Amino acid sequence: MMASKRRRRKSDDDEINPVAVAIAVVIFAVYFVYTQYLLPLYEAFMSLSPVYIFLITLIVAVMVLVVINYVFKYRKIRAKKKEERRRQQILARGIEFDTIINFLENEVQLRYGKKKIEKDYQQDLEQAMKVLTDRHGYKIEYERSHSNHRIDFVINDSIGIEMKVYKGGSQVKRALLSQISEYSQYCDKIIGFVVNVIEESNSSIKSEIESQLQYQKVIDPNDYHIIVQGVI
């Protein structure tokens, strides 16, 4: 029994290392190519007259410069196309942003419910925004997670909507300000949608939130929009 174990251990030790074999093959291949092709070619080149050596060197140098110039020109063209695509994406995103704002401000009416909580209004808005999918083909995700944050709605992977239900006080305003600042890392543009269920003026709530955002300067004014809407 002990003899068989020793034989097994010996056979395991005698196994060929594939990495070592691969390294040996590469070394041999490099040596073969060098001795059979590169070295004779170099010796033949050096045996030419100085004039031929100069001409060949000049031709090779010109070819290298042409290739380098082509590579730089190709990279420049690619960079230009990439910048143009980015500009078109920004333009399209701006159109989408304006379309969504116009829809929320002019076509969405949420119904008041005495026992409704924020989640209920979110679900109402989710149903209403299906029109954007039917009309424009927009992809709408509800409660999309980013890191430790959860954005109420994300449209076309770039425009976030954060909803708050305002019942007075400053807690909702502070929370919305904080979330817009945080979510700007994950969305190109943010819409703060405030459902006002009390008698306070929509315009005064909106003005206070916007003034705080401008004071904080954490997000470009062109990249967010505040909507404060009453209920019916």
Residue pairs with C-beta under 8 A, 6 or more apart in sequence:
45 53
45 56
46 53
48 56
93 156
93 158
93 159
93 188
93 189
96 136
96 138
96 155
96 156
96 158
96 159
97 159
97 189
97 191
97 225
99 132
99 136
100 132
100 138
100 155
100 159
100 161
100 191
101 191
101 225
101 227
103 129
103 131
103 132
104 161
104 191
104 193
104 227
104 229
105 227
105 229
107 128
107 131
108 125
108 128
108 129
108 229
109 231
109 232
110 121
110 124
110 125
110 128
110 195
110 229
110 231
110 232
111 124
111 231
111 232
112 197
112 231
112 232
113 120
116 165
117 165
118 163
118 164
118 165
121 163
121 165
121 195
122 142
122 152
122 163
125 153
125 161
125 163
125 193
126 140
126 142
126 153
129 140
129 153
129 155
130 140
132 138
132 140
132 155
133 139
133 140
138 155
138 156
139 155
139 156
139 157
140 153
140 154
140 155
141 153
141 154
141 155
142 152
142 153
143 150
143 151
143 152
143 153
144 150
144 151
144 153
144 154
145 151
146 183
146 185
146 186
147 186
149 179
149 182
149 183
149 186
151 160
151 161
151 162
151 183
151 186
151 187
152 160
152 161
152 162
152 163
153 160
153 161
153 163
154 160
154 161
154 187
155 161
158 187
158 188
158 189
159 187
159 188
159 189
159 190
159 191
160 183
160 186
160 187
160 189
160 190
160 191
161 190
161 191
161 193
162 176
162 179
162 180
162 183
162 190
162 191
162 192
162 193
163 193
163 194
163 195
164 172
164 175
164 176
164 192
164 193
164 194
164 195
165 172
165 194
165 195
165 197
166 172
166 173
166 194
166 195
166 196
166 197
166 198
166 200
166 205
166 228
167 197
167 198
168 198
168 200
172 194
173 205
173 208
173 209
173 212
176 192
176 194
176 209
177 209
177 212
177 213
177 216
180 190
180 192
180 213
180 219
180 224
181 216
181 218
181 219
183 190
184 190
184 218
184 219
184 223
184 224
188 223
189 223
189 224
189 225
190 219
190 223
190 224
190 225
191 224
191 225
191 226
191 227
192 209
192 224
192 225
192 226
192 227
193 227
193 229
194 205
194 206
194 209
194 226
194 227
194 228
194 229
195 229
195 230
195 231
196 202
196 205
196 228
196 229
196 230
196 231
197 230
197 231
202 228
202 229
202 230
203 228
205 228
206 226
206 227
206 228
209 226
209 228
210 226
213 219
213 221
213 224
213 226
214 221
